Amino acid sequence: MSDMAKNLILWVVIAVVLMTLFQGYSPSSSSVQKMDYSSFLDDVRNGTVSQVEVKNDQRTIEGMKRTGEKFVTIMPMYDQDLINDLDRKGISMKGQEAEESGFLTQIFISWFPMLLLIGVWIFFMRQMQGGGGKGAMSFGKSKAKLMSDDQINTTFVDVAGCDEAKEEVSELVDYLKDPTKFQKLGGRIPTGVLMVGPPGTGKTLLAKAIAGESKVPFFTISGSDFVEMFVGVGASRVRDMFEQAKKSAPCIIFIDEIDAVGRQRGAGVGGGHDEREQTLNQMLVEMDGFEGNEGIIVIAATNRPDVLDSALLRPGRFDRQVVVGLPDVKGREQILKVHMRKVPLADNIKASIIARGTPGFSGADLANLVNEAALFAARGEKRVVGMDEFEKAKDKIMMGAERRSMVMSEEEKEMTAYHEAGHAIVGCLVPDHDPVHKVTIIPRGRALGVTFFLPEGDAISQSRQKLESQISVAYGGRLAEEMIYGAEKVSTGASQDIKYATSIARNMVTQWGFSDKLGPLLYAEEDNEVFLGRSMGKSSHMSDETAGIIDSEIRVIIDGNYQRADKLLKDNEDILHAMKDALMKYETIGAEQIDDLMNRREVRAPADWQDDNDSNDTDNSSDSKAELKTDVKESKPDSDINDAESTPAK
């Protein structure tokens, strides 16, 4: 029975009991005339009363007049003369036997309100503790959920794009199905498997597939379910979880986001008495302590293996680490085919083409891509999903949703066209840069225009030449504005470009060893980590002289690529104007149109372009222009570049 049904039944029982009590204590609802005692005596003397009944309290009198009218009256005190008067008048008299209530009944009636309050208090305490069907004192019990065979339908068929990871974990399933196959050669069951990878790559999905394939008891819990504000509760829950698992061995325990409880000890405030560290200590003991837990496999998932405690990662606890990384082009094709089974597809769909156009997409991103394409088809009232819908969905995910309702003046539209054309032209001319895929001046997301570069293949690392080319491309938009409008009218739209270029140059000097003066030494930690005494990449032990050299080397890299981009644009100013005109006419141009422009040929119209596109024109009101200036000033990121925080793979 579900928790909602139990709560509903409890409230119904409480309501019935209250209604019963209130009905028992309420006076009779029949039509009885209330009469004062003096009037009753007058009626007795006048002979208008036919019969009376004295209740068991010896003071309440109910009776009936000769007219048939019922009445009730209360004697101020016991009146013996009344009996004589009734007898003389010949009035029928009745008495009621006194009922003595039992001792337990009296206690229940007097204590019922207090018992009711206690019951309601216990009910709400159970709700606040989230115990479900557990008692109010089950604070230290495990919150792990036991999944049965029929609750999980996911198998390895539903997991794609991570063949090596599937092969690693499939050994666990084989061992659970036939342990003698490994034991006869001296092999033992792995104690733990840690699945590591970026968000959205399918770590939890892979764990569900293991549960669906193994057909053994499967306990699932999140790392945050162990941590409470009271010290010792997490450790108690870890003990209880392993005790339950021992009763169901062989079984699997899956801990999602284990970094919530498995962080490095001693790194925070509280020392060894901290609740998180107490929980981690207990988990270390349970996984490989004095008393072993044979037949229990612990599978954990995290995207932050660098913060986990070293004792947790050693062999004997987590015997193997399974890396679930971003899929390559073949893996993306397999993942797309898995998700495409759920939607009706047109005949022109080719998963391989879509996979080549989605580098860097995780499994979750690809699932979102298929869903967005289905939504586009539904809006167009189509029965199947075609390549056009997938192209629109890809553009929406990569560049943001179109904001055609945003009013842009002709001047702003032209400046945006020059800005994006500057990015595209420099991107086509610098060496070792990704090809230009699409340029648009239709506002998308937070950007007024977007230049999107699509890699030809999956990049594992980046060369110094490619990094410097990205810096040159980042400054192409600002330089184009300055060339056309002058330095006085350069807009703030290049703020994100400057931030991105500076970040690459700083990483080249401080982390990647691309500085001739400083050499291949590390001068700063990762930007995501903030430490006491560190600011802007400068270590607390770094001298002012070294910091000055770092700044000068960054400036050398920026200035060199800035001048290169400036020369390229000046040498190809005719292409800059031609690309601006194409963007003003078509609003969005693709690789074919860019190829025509770079080769100084007549620009062919985009395949999906129609003459009525020019109807999305501008409102020249001063209010709209002022609002647009505000948007440009606050945020106009150019989505034509990859993540500024990315580093080459080591």
C-alpha positions as CSV (number, residue, x, y, z in Angstrom):
1,M,0.0,0.0,0.0
2,S,1.4,3.4,-0.9
3,D,2.1,6.2,1.6
4,M,-0.7,8.3,0.2
5,A,-3.3,5.6,0.7
6,K,-2.1,5.0,4.3
7,N,-2.3,8.7,5.1
8,L,-5.8,8.9,3.6
9,I,-7.0,6.0,5.6
10,L,-5.6,7.5,8.8
11,W,-7.3,10.8,8.3
12,V,-10.6,9.1,7.5
13,V,-10.4,7.1,10.7
14,I,-9.7,10.3,12.7
15,A,-12.6,12.1,11.1
16,V,-15.0,9.2,11.8
17,V,-14.0,9.0,15.5
18,L,-14.4,12.8,15.9
19,M,-17.8,12.8,14.3
20,T,-19.0,9.9,16.5
21,L,-17.8,11.6,19.6
22,F,-19.4,15.0,18.7
23,Q,-22.6,13.3,17.8
24,G,-22.7,11.4,21.1
25,Y,-22.0,14.5,23.1
26,S,-24.5,16.7,21.2
27,P,-28.0,17.1,22.5
28,S,-31.0,15.3,20.9
29,S,-32.1,17.0,17.7
30,S,-35.9,16.0,18.2
31,S,-38.5,18.7,18.6
32,V,-38.9,18.9,22.4
33,Q,-40.2,22.0,24.2
34,K,-37.9,23.2,27.0
35,M,-39.9,24.3,30.0
36,D,-38.9,26.0,33.2
37,Y,-39.7,24.1,36.4
38,S,-42.4,26.5,37.8
39,S,-44.4,26.3,34.6
40,F,-44.2,22.5,34.8
41,L,-45.6,22.6,38.4
42,D,-48.5,24.8,37.2
43,D,-49.3,22.4,34.4
44,V,-49.3,19.5,36.9
45,R,-51.7,21.3,39.1
46,N,-53.9,22.2,36.2
47,G,-54.0,18.6,35.0
48,T,-52.6,19.2,31.5
49,V,-49.7,16.7,32.0
50,S,-50.4,13.1,31.0
51,Q,-47.1,11.4,31.8
52,V,-43.5,12.1,33.0
53,E,-40.2,10.2,33.0
54,V,-37.4,11.0,35.5
55,K,-33.9,10.5,34.0
56,N,-31.1,8.8,35.9
57,D,-29.6,12.0,37.1
58,Q,-32.8,12.4,39.3
59,R,-33.3,16.0,38.0
60,T,-34.1,15.9,34.3
61,I,-37.8,15.3,33.7
62,E,-39.2,14.5,30.2
63,G,-42.9,14.3,29.8
64,M,-45.9,14.7,27.5
65,K,-48.9,16.9,27.8
66,R,-52.5,15.7,27.1
67,T,-52.3,17.5,23.8
68,G,-49.4,15.2,22.8
69,E,-46.7,17.9,23.0
70,K,-43.4,16.8,24.5
71,F,-41.4,18.8,27.0
72,V,-38.4,18.6,29.1
73,T,-37.5,20.5,32.4
74,I,-34.8,20.5,35.0
75,M,-35.5,20.3,38.8
76,P,-33.5,22.9,40.8
77,M,-33.1,20.2,43.5
78,Y,-34.7,16.9,44.3
79,D,-38.5,17.5,45.2
80,Q,-40.2,14.7,47.1
81,D,-43.5,16.6,47.1
82,L,-43.6,16.4,43.3
83,I,-44.1,12.7,43.5
84,N,-47.1,13.1,45.7
85,D,-48.6,15.8,43.4
86,L,-48.2,13.5,40.4
87,D,-49.7,10.6,42.2
88,R,-52.8,12.7,43.3
89,K,-53.4,13.8,39.7
90,G,-53.1,10.3,38.4
91,I,-50.2,11.1,36.1
92,S,-48.2,8.2,34.7
93,M,-44.7,8.2,36.2
94,K,-41.6,6.4,34.9
95,G,-38.0,6.1,36.3
96,Q,-34.7,5.4,34.5
97,E,-32.2,3.0,35.9
98,A,-28.9,4.7,36.7
99,E,-26.0,3.6,34.4
100,E,-22.6,3.4,35.8
101,S,-19.8,4.0,33.2
102,G,-16.8,1.8,33.5
103,F,-13.4,3.0,34.7
104,L,-11.7,2.6,31.3
105,T,-14.6,4.5,29.6
106,Q,-14.2,7.4,32.0
107,I,-10.4,7.4,31.3
108,F,-10.9,7.3,27.6
109,I,-13.5,10.1,27.6
110,S,-11.3,12.4,29.8
111,W,-8.0,11.6,28.0
112,F,-9.3,11.3,24.4
113,P,-8.3,15.0,23.4
114,M,-4.8,14.5,24.7
115,L,-4.4,11.1,23.0
116,L,-5.6,12.7,19.8
117,L,-3.0,15.4,20.0
118,I,-0.3,12.9,20.6
119,G,-1.3,10.8,17.6
120,V,-1.4,13.9,15.3
121,W,2.1,14.9,16.6
122,I,3.5,11.4,15.8
123,F,2.0,11.5,12.4
124,F,3.6,14.8,11.5
125,M,7.0,13.8,12.9
126,R,7.0,10.7,10.6
127,Q,6.2,13.0,7.7
128,M,9.0,15.4,8.5
129,Q,11.5,12.6,8.9
130,G,10.6,11.2,5.5
131,G,10.3,7.8,7.0
132,G,7.3,6.7,4.9
133,G,6.2,3.5,6.6
134,K,9.0,3.5,9.1
135,G,8.6,4.4,12.7
136,A,9.3,7.8,14.3
137,M,12.6,6.5,15.7
138,S,13.9,5.1,12.4
139,F,16.2,8.1,11.9
140,G,19.3,5.9,11.5
141,K,17.8,3.4,9.2
142,S,19.0,3.1,5.6
143,K,17.1,4.8,2.8
144,A,18.3,2.5,0.1
145,K,15.5,1.2,-2.1
146,L,15.4,-2.5,-3.1
147,M,14.5,-2.8,-6.7
148,S,12.9,-6.1,-7.9
149,D,13.3,-7.7,-11.3
150,D,10.0,-6.3,-12.6
151,Q,10.8,-2.7,-11.6
152,I,13.7,-2.2,-14.0
153,N,13.3,-3.0,-17.7
154,T,16.6,-1.4,-18.8
155,T,19.2,-3.7,-20.3
156,F,22.5,-3.4,-22.1
157,V,20.5,-3.1,-25.4
158,D,19.3,0.3,-24.2
159,V,22.9,1.5,-23.5
160,A,25.1,2.6,-26.4
161,G,28.2,4.7,-27.1
162,C,30.3,3.2,-24.2
163,D,31.3,-0.3,-25.4
164,E,34.4,-0.5,-23.2
165,A,32.4,0.5,-20.1
166,K,29.7,-2.1,-21.0
167,E,32.4,-4.8,-21.4
168,E,33.8,-3.9,-17.9
169,V,30.5,-4.1,-16.1
170,S,29.2,-7.1,-18.0
171,E,31.8,-9.2,-16.2
172,L,29.9,-8.4,-13.0
173,V,26.7,-9.8,-14.5
174,D,28.5,-12.9,-15.7
175,Y,30.1,-13.4,-12.2
176,L,26.7,-13.1,-10.5
177,K,25.1,-15.5,-12.9
178,D,27.9,-18.1,-12.8
179,P,30.5,-17.5,-10.1
180,T,32.1,-20.9,-10.4
181,K,33.4,-19.9,-13.8
182,F,35.8,-17.4,-12.2
183,Q,36.2,-19.1,-8.8
184,K,37.8,-22.2,-10.2
185,L,40.7,-20.1,-11.5
186,G,41.1,-18.3,-8.2
187,G,39.2,-15.2,-9.1
188,R,37.1,-13.4,-6.6
189,I,34.1,-11.1,-7.1
190,P,35.1,-7.4,-7.3
191,T,34.3,-5.4,-4.2
192,G,33.4,-2.2,-5.9
193,V,33.2,-0.5,-9.3
194,L,33.5,3.3,-9.6
195,M,31.9,4.8,-12.8
196,V,33.6,8.1,-13.7
197,G,32.6,10.5,-16.4
198,P,31.1,13.9,-17.3
199,P,27.5,14.6,-16.6
200,G,25.0,13.1,-19.0
201,T,27.2,10.3,-20.3
202,G,25.0,7.5,-19.0
203,K,26.5,6.4,-15.7
204,T,23.1,6.0,-14.0
205,L,21.6,4.4,-17.1
206,L,24.5,1.9,-17.1
207,A,23.8,1.0,-13.5
208,K,20.1,0.4,-14.3
209,A,21.2,-1.9,-17.2
210,I,23.4,-3.9,-14.7
211,A,20.3,-4.3,-12.5
212,G,18.2,-5.3,-15.4
213,E,20.7,-7.9,-16.6
214,S,21.9,-9.4,-13.3
215,K,18.5,-10.4,-11.9
216,V,19.8,-10.1,-8.4
217,P,18.6,-7.9,-5.6
218,F,19.6,-4.3,-6.4
219,F,19.8,-1.6,-3.7
220,T,19.9,2.0,-5.0
221,I,20.7,5.2,-2.9
222,S,22.1,8.6,-3.4
223,G,25.2,9.9,-1.6
224,S,23.2,12.8,-0.2
225,D,20.8,10.4,1.6
226,F,23.5,9.5,4.1
227,V,24.3,13.0,5.3
228,E,22.3,14.6,8.0
229,M,22.8,17.4,10.5
230,F,23.2,15.0,13.4
231,V,26.6,13.4,13.7
232,G,26.5,9.6,13.6
233,V,23.3,9.3,11.6
234,G,25.1,8.7,8.3
235,A,27.3,6.0,9.7
236,S,24.3,4.3,11.2
237,R,22.6,4.3,7.8
238,V,25.7,2.8,6.1
239,R,25.7,0.0,8.7
240,D,22.0,-0.7,8.2
241,M,22.4,-0.7,4.4
242,F,25.1,-3.3,4.5
243,E,23.2,-5.4,7.0
244,Q,20.2,-5.5,4.7
245,A,22.5,-6.3,1.8
246,K,24.1,-9.2,3.7
247,K,20.7,-10.8,4.0
248,S,20.1,-10.6,0.3
249,A,23.6,-11.5,-0.9
250,P,24.7,-11.9,-3.6
251,C,23.4,-8.4,-4.5
252,I,24.4,-5.0,-5.8
253,I,24.4,-1.6,-4.1
254,F,24.4,1.4,-6.3
255,I,25.4,4.8,-4.8
256,D,24.8,7.7,-7.1
257,E,26.9,10.9,-6.7
258,I,29.2,9.3,-4.1
259,D,31.2,12.5,-3.9
260,A,28.5,13.9,-1.6
261,V,29.9,11.6,1.1
262,G,33.2,10.4,-0.1
263,R,35.2,13.6,-0.2
264,Q,38.8,13.8,1.0
265,R,39.0,13.7,4.8
266,G,40.5,16.6,6.6
267,A,39.8,19.1,3.9
268,G,36.9,20.8,5.7
269,V,36.1,22.3,9.1
270,G,35.3,19.9,11.9
271,G,38.2,17.4,11.7
272,G,37.4,13.7,12.4
273,H,34.2,14.6,14.2
274,D,32.5,15.9,11.1
275,E,29.4,14.0,10.1
276,R,30.5,13.5,6.5
277,E,33.9,12.0,7.6
278,Q,32.2,9.7,10.1
279,T,30.0,8.4,7.3
280,L,33.0,7.9,5.0
281,N,34.9,6.1,7.7
282,Q,32.0,3.7,8.2
283,M,31.8,3.1,4.5
284,L,35.5,2.3,4.3
285,V,35.1,-0.3,7.1
286,E,32.1,-1.9,5.5
287,M,33.7,-2.2,2.1
288,D,37.0,-3.7,3.2
289,G,37.3,-3.9,7.0
290,F,38.0,-6.6,9.5
291,E,34.7,-8.3,8.7
292,G,34.3,-8.9,5.0
293,N,31.1,-8.6,3.0
294,E,31.2,-11.4,0.6
295,G,28.8,-11.3,-2.3
296,I,28.1,-7.6,-2.1
297,I,29.2,-5.4,-5.1
298,V,29.2,-1.7,-4.6
299,I,28.8,0.4,-7.8
300,A,29.2,4.1,-7.4
301,A,29.0,7.0,-9.9
302,T,30.6,10.4,-9.8
303,N,31.7,13.2,-12.2
304,R,34.3,14.5,-9.6
305,P,36.8,11.6,-9.0
306,D,39.5,14.2,-8.1
307,V,37.8,15.1,-4.8
308,L,37.3,11.5,-3.5
309,D,39.4,10.2,-0.6
310,S,42.4,8.1,-1.6
311,A,41.4,5.3,0.8
312,L,38.1,4.9,-1.0
313,L,39.8,4.5,-4.4
314,R,42.4,1.8,-3.4
315,P,42.1,-1.8,-4.6
316,G,40.0,-3.9,-2.3
317,R,37.4,-1.2,-2.0
318,F,36.8,0.1,-5.5
319,D,38.8,-2.5,-7.5
320,R,38.2,-0.9,-10.8
321,Q,37.3,2.4,-12.3
322,V,35.1,2.4,-15.4
323,V,35.4,5.6,-17.4
324,V,32.2,6.6,-19.1
325,G,33.3,9.5,-21.3
326,L,31.7,11.5,-24.1
327,P,30.9,9.3,-27.1
328,D,32.8,9.5,-30.3
329,V,31.1,9.8,-33.7
330,K,30.3,6.0,-33.8
331,G,29.0,6.1,-30.3
332,R,26.8,9.1,-31.0
333,E,25.3,7.2,-34.0
334,Q,24.5,4.2,-31.8
335,I,22.9,6.4,-29.1
336,L,20.8,8.3,-31.7
337,K,19.5,5.0,-33.0
338,V,18.5,3.9,-29.5
339,H,16.5,7.2,-28.9
340,M,15.2,7.3,-32.5
341,R,13.3,4.0,-31.9
342,K,10.8,6.0,-29.9
343,V,9.8,8.5,-32.7
344,P,8.5,8.0,-36.2
345,L,11.2,8.9,-38.7
346,A,11.2,10.1,-42.3
347,D,12.9,8.1,-45.0
348,N,15.7,10.7,-45.4
349,I,17.0,10.3,-41.8
350,K,20.6,9.2,-41.5
351,A,21.9,8.9,-38.0
352,S,25.5,8.9,-39.2
353,I,25.1,12.5,-40.7
354,I,23.5,13.8,-37.5
355,A,26.3,12.2,-35.4
356,R,29.0,13.9,-37.4
357,G,27.3,17.2,-36.8
358,T,27.1,16.9,-33.0
359,P,30.7,16.7,-31.7
360,G,31.0,16.9,-27.9
361,F,27.3,15.9,-27.3
362,S,26.7,13.6,-24.4
363,G,24.1,10.9,-24.3
364,A,21.7,13.2,-22.5
365,D,22.3,15.9,-25.1
366,L,21.5,13.5,-27.9
367,A,18.3,12.4,-26.2
368,N,17.3,16.0,-25.9
369,L,18.1,16.5,-29.6
370,V,15.7,13.7,-30.6
371,N,13.0,15.1,-28.3
372,E,13.4,18.7,-29.7
373,A,13.2,17.4,-33.2
374,A,10.0,15.6,-32.4
375,L,8.6,18.8,-30.9
376,F,9.5,20.7,-34.0
377,A,7.6,18.1,-36.1
378,A,4.6,18.3,-33.8
379,R,4.5,22.1,-34.1
380,G,4.6,21.7,-37.9
381,E,1.7,19.1,-37.7
382,K,3.9,16.5,-39.4
383,R,3.5,12.8,-39.0
384,V,7.2,11.9,-39.2
385,V,10.4,13.6,-38.0
386,G,12.7,14.6,-40.9
387,M,16.2,16.0,-41.3
388,D,14.9,19.6,-41.3
389,E,13.6,19.1,-37.8
390,F,16.8,17.6,-36.6
391,E,18.8,20.5,-38.1
392,K,16.5,23.0,-36.3
393,A,16.8,21.1,-33.0
394,K,20.6,21.0,-33.4
395,D,20.8,24.8,-34.0
396,K,18.5,25.4,-31.0
397,I,20.7,23.4,-28.6
398,M,24.0,24.7,-29.9
399,M,23.2,28.3,-30.6
400,G,20.0,28.9,-28.5
401,A,16.4,29.5,-29.5
402,E,15.5,32.1,-32.1
403,R,14.1,35.4,-30.8
404,R,12.5,36.7,-34.0
405,S,10.1,38.9,-31.9
406,M,13.1,41.0,-30.7
407,V,13.0,44.4,-32.5
408,M,16.3,45.4,-34.1
409,S,16.9,48.7,-35.9
410,E,18.6,48.6,-39.3
411,E,21.7,50.2,-37.8
412,E,22.0,47.5,-35.1
413,K,21.3,44.8,-37.6
414,E,24.1,46.0,-39.9
415,M,26.6,46.3,-37.0
416,T,25.7,42.7,-35.9
417,A,26.2,41.5,-39.5
418,Y,29.7,43.1,-39.7
419,H,30.6,41.7,-36.3
420,E,29.7,38.1,-37.2
421,A,31.2,38.4,-40.7
422,G,34.5,39.4,-39.0
423,H,34.5,36.2,-36.9
424,A,33.7,34.1,-40.0
425,I,36.3,35.6,-42.3
426,V,39.1,35.3,-39.7
427,G,38.0,31.7,-38.9
428,C,38.2,30.8,-42.6
429,L,41.7,32.2,-43.0
430,V,43.6,31.3,-39.8
431,P,45.3,27.8,-39.8
432,D,44.1,24.8,-37.9
433,H,40.7,26.2,-37.1
434,D,37.3,24.5,-37.3
435,P,35.3,25.2,-40.4
436,V,32.5,27.8,-40.3
437,H,29.2,25.9,-40.3
438,K,26.6,28.7,-40.0
439,V,26.4,32.5,-39.5
440,T,23.2,34.2,-38.4
441,I,22.1,37.6,-37.3
442,I,18.8,36.3,-35.9
443,P,19.0,36.8,-32.1
444,R,19.5,33.4,-30.4
445,G,19.5,32.9,-26.7
446,R,21.4,35.9,-25.2
447,A,23.3,36.7,-28.4
448,L,22.2,39.2,-31.1
449,G,24.1,37.1,-33.7
450,V,26.0,33.8,-33.8
451,T,28.9,32.4,-35.8
452,F,29.0,28.6,-35.3
453,F,32.1,26.5,-36.1
454,L,31.7,22.8,-36.5
455,P,34.7,20.5,-36.1
456,E,35.4,18.0,-38.8
457,G,36.1,15.3,-36.2
458,D,36.4,14.6,-32.5
459,A,39.3,16.6,-31.0
460,I,41.2,14.9,-28.2
461,S,43.8,17.7,-27.7
462,Q,44.5,21.2,-29.0
463,S,47.7,22.5,-30.5
464,R,49.3,25.9,-29.8
465,Q,48.5,26.9,-33.3
466,K,44.9,26.1,-32.9
467,L,44.6,28.0,-29.6
468,E,46.2,31.1,-31.1
469,S,43.8,30.8,-34.1
470,Q,40.8,30.8,-31.7
471,I,42.2,34.0,-30.1
472,S,42.4,35.6,-33.5
473,V,38.8,34.6,-34.3
474,A,37.6,35.9,-31.0
475,Y,38.8,39.4,-31.9
476,G,37.5,39.3,-35.5
477,G,34.1,40.7,-34.6
478,R,35.5,43.7,-32.6
479,L,38.0,44.5,-35.3
480,A,35.3,44.4,-38.0
481,E,33.3,47.0,-36.1
482,E,36.3,49.2,-35.6
483,M,37.3,49.0,-39.3
484,I,33.8,50.0,-40.5
485,Y,32.6,52.5,-37.8
486,G,35.8,53.7,-36.2
487,A,37.1,53.2,-32.7
488,E,34.6,55.7,-31.2
489,K,31.6,53.5,-32.2
490,V,32.8,50.1,-31.3
491,S,30.1,48.4,-29.2
492,T,30.3,46.4,-26.0
493,G,29.2,43.2,-27.9
494,A,32.7,41.8,-27.8
495,S,32.9,41.5,-24.0
496,Q,32.5,37.7,-24.0
497,D,35.0,37.5,-26.9
498,I,37.6,39.4,-24.9
499,K,36.9,37.3,-21.8
500,Y,37.3,34.1,-23.8
501,A,40.5,35.1,-25.6
502,T,42.1,36.3,-22.3
503,S,41.2,33.0,-20.6
504,I,42.9,31.0,-23.4
505,A,46.0,33.2,-23.3
506,R,46.2,32.9,-19.5
507,N,45.9,29.2,-19.5
508,M,48.6,28.9,-22.3
509,V,51.0,30.8,-20.0
510,T,50.2,29.5,-16.5
511,Q,49.0,25.9,-17.2
512,W,50.0,24.6,-20.6
513,G,53.6,25.8,-20.8
514,F,53.3,27.8,-24.0
515,S,55.4,30.7,-22.8
516,D,59.1,31.0,-23.9
517,K,60.1,33.0,-20.8
518,L,58.4,30.9,-18.2
519,G,58.7,27.5,-19.8
520,P,56.7,24.4,-19.1
521,L,55.9,25.1,-15.4
522,L,52.5,25.3,-13.6
523,Y,51.8,28.7,-12.2
524,A,48.1,28.4,-11.3
525,E,45.6,25.8,-10.3
526,E,42.4,25.1,-12.2
527,D,40.2,28.2,-12.3
528,N,37.3,26.3,-10.8
529,E,39.1,25.7,-7.5
530,V,39.3,28.6,-5.2
531,F,41.9,28.6,-2.4
532,L,42.7,30.9,0.5
533,G,45.4,33.3,-0.6
534,R,44.9,32.7,-4.4
535,S,43.4,35.4,-6.6
536,M,43.2,35.6,-10.4
537,G,45.5,32.7,-10.9
538,K,48.2,34.1,-8.7
539,S,49.5,31.7,-6.0
540,S,50.2,33.0,-2.5
541,H,53.9,32.0,-3.0
542,M,54.2,33.6,-6.4
543,S,56.5,36.6,-6.5
544,D,55.4,40.0,-8.0
545,E,58.2,39.6,-10.6
546,T,56.7,36.3,-11.8
547,A,53.2,37.7,-11.8
548,G,54.5,40.6,-13.9
549,I,56.1,38.2,-16.4
550,I,52.9,36.2,-16.7
551,D,50.9,39.4,-17.5
552,S,53.5,40.5,-20.1
553,E,53.5,37.0,-21.8
554,I,49.7,37.1,-21.9
555,R,49.8,40.5,-23.5
556,V,52.3,39.3,-26.1
557,I,50.0,36.4,-27.2
558,I,46.9,38.7,-27.3
559,D,48.7,41.5,-29.2
560,G,50.2,39.1,-31.8
561,N,46.8,37.5,-32.6
562,Y,45.0,40.8,-32.5
563,Q,47.3,42.2,-35.2
564,R,47.0,39.1,-37.3
565,A,43.2,39.3,-37.3
566,D,43.4,43.0,-38.1
567,K,45.6,42.3,-41.2
568,L,43.4,39.5,-42.4
569,L,40.3,41.7,-42.3
570,K,42.0,44.7,-44.0
571,D,43.3,42.4,-46.8
572,N,39.8,41.0,-47.4
573,E,37.6,44.1,-46.8
574,D,35.6,43.4,-50.0
575,I,34.6,40.0,-48.6
576,L,33.6,41.6,-45.3
577,H,31.2,44.0,-47.1
578,A,29.9,41.1,-49.3
579,M,29.2,38.9,-46.3
580,K,27.4,41.8,-44.5
581,D,25.2,42.2,-47.6
582,A,24.4,38.5,-47.7
583,L,23.5,38.4,-44.0
584,M,21.3,41.5,-44.3
585,K,19.4,39.8,-47.1
586,Y,19.2,36.1,-46.0
587,E,19.8,36.6,-42.1
588,T,21.3,33.1,-42.0
589,I,24.0,31.7,-44.3
590,G,25.6,28.3,-44.3
591,A,28.8,26.7,-45.4
592,E,27.9,26.8,-49.1
593,Q,27.3,30.6,-49.0
594,I,30.4,31.2,-47.0
595,D,32.5,29.2,-49.5
596,D,31.0,31.4,-52.3
597,L,31.9,34.6,-50.5
598,M,35.5,33.5,-49.6
599,N,36.1,32.6,-53.3
600,R,34.5,35.9,-54.4
601,R,31.7,34.2,-56.3
602,E,28.1,35.1,-56.5
603,V,26.3,34.0,-53.4
604,R,23.7,31.3,-54.0
605,A,20.5,31.5,-51.9
606,P,20.1,29.2,-48.9
607,A,17.9,26.1,-49.6
608,D,15.3,27.1,-47.0
609,W,15.2,30.8,-47.9
610,Q,12.0,32.5,-49.0
611,D,11.4,36.1,-50.3
612,D,9.0,36.8,-47.4
613,N,12.0,36.6,-45.0
614,D,12.5,40.3,-45.5
615,S,9.1,40.9,-43.8
616,N,10.9,40.5,-40.4
617,D,12.0,44.1,-40.5
618,T,12.6,46.7,-38.0
619,D,11.0,49.2,-35.8
620,N,12.9,52.4,-35.7
621,S,11.4,53.7,-32.5
622,S,13.7,55.2,-30.0
623,D,12.3,53.0,-27.2
624,S,13.1,49.8,-29.0
625,K,16.6,51.0,-29.8
626,A,17.2,51.9,-26.2
627,E,16.1,48.5,-25.0
628,L,18.3,46.8,-27.6
629,K,21.3,48.8,-26.4
630,T,20.7,47.6,-22.9
631,D,20.7,44.0,-24.1
632,V,23.9,44.4,-26.0
633,K,25.6,46.0,-23.1
634,E,24.7,43.3,-20.6
635,S,25.2,40.2,-22.6
636,K,26.0,39.4,-26.2
637,P,28.0,36.2,-26.1
638,D,29.3,34.9,-29.4
639,S,28.5,31.2,-29.5
640,D,31.0,30.7,-32.3
641,I,33.7,29.4,-29.9
642,N,34.0,26.4,-27.7
643,D,34.0,26.4,-23.9
644,A,36.6,28.9,-22.6
645,E,37.4,26.6,-19.6
646,S,38.3,23.6,-21.7
647,T,41.8,22.2,-21.5
648,P,43.6,19.8,-23.8
649,A,43.3,16.2,-22.8
650,K,46.3,14.9,-20.9
